[in-house]
């Protein structure tokens, strides 16, 4: 499995803020923008506790490999996720790495639904 995982470059201070319109176009519709578009949020419900934690284990491995960690809150079969980039000029704000992570999360959600 690890040979299929691609590492992301570390986020640096020269990462640019994405305009709100561009962020909305790139994100799947279930993601919502919060705090004046400085973070994106999604709530996901799975069928049971085991499925929820299988999803979270997969997500945590990817987040660790990419060095970009979402804020995660979970209760039984419900997961609340928030993505933002802290080390960005003018940040925290949504950057390309957040968009990439959101797309990967959607891929994992589809695997476990």
Order of alpha helices (4+ residues) and beta strands (2+ residues): alpha-beta-beta-alpha-beta-beta-alpha
